[in-house]
C-alpha cells in the first residue's frame, strides 16, 4: 500500500473524530485486501470501532450507532459504536471477529482491542459462524456462478466462505483470515482443485480483468458439493457463545471512563 493512500485514510479517520466527536479505538482494512486477493483497482474497505462521550449514552432514546462516509477515491469507510460492537461480539458476529484479525491496521488502542481479542474465543459460536459463511457462499453462488458463462472473480467470494466452513468443522475455531492460508490448510496441494484455484488467484493478483468466462469445472463441482454438504453439517451443530454479559459491561464502562482522558 502506498503512503498516499495511508495518509488519506488516516486523514479521513481524523476528520471523522472531529466531525462526529468520537474517539476511534480501532481501524483496519477488511474485504479482499485483508483476505489476500485484491485486484489492482480494489477499493480500500476501512472499518473502525469508536466510542462517544458519556452523555451520548445517557439517553432514553435509541440513537444511530453506525458512522458511514460516501464511497469516494477508492475509500469505503464505515464504523460501529463500541456498544454495538460488543453486543455483536456477544452474538459471535463474524465480520467483527475478522476485523480483529486484519493484517492491515490503521489505528489501534491496544488496551481495548487486546481485551476484546481475549474475549473473542469465548464469544465464538461455530454454528452461527458457519451459517454466516454458508449464507455468503450460497448468495454469491446463486447470483453470479450459474450457467455456462460466469463472473469468475466471484469464485473467490464463494470459495473463501466454504473453506472457512471446512475449517470450522475441522477445528471448531475462527478460520484464518487470509484466503491463501485457508487454501493451504483445506485443499490438497496436488489436486486439480488446488491448481485451478492457484491459476485463478495468480491471474487476479496480476491484474487480469476477470469478467464473464466459461465456468471452471473443477471449482464449480467442488462448490456444488460443499454447499450441499455444509447445509447438512450446520443443521447438526450445537454450542453457544459463553462470554459473560458482565465482562462486556465491565469492558464498555472501562473504555468509556478512559478513552477521553
PyMOL commands that set and color helices and strands:
alter all, ss='L'
color gray80, all
select helices_A, chain A and resi 3-20+32-35+54-57+82-90+94-99+110-123+126-144+152-171+179-186+192-205+217-235+245-258
alter helices_A, ss='H'
color red, helices_A
select strands_A, chain A and resi 23-30+44-51+66-68+75-81+105-108+149-151+212-214
alter strands_A, ss='S'
color yellow, strands_A
deselect
rebuild
show_as cartoon
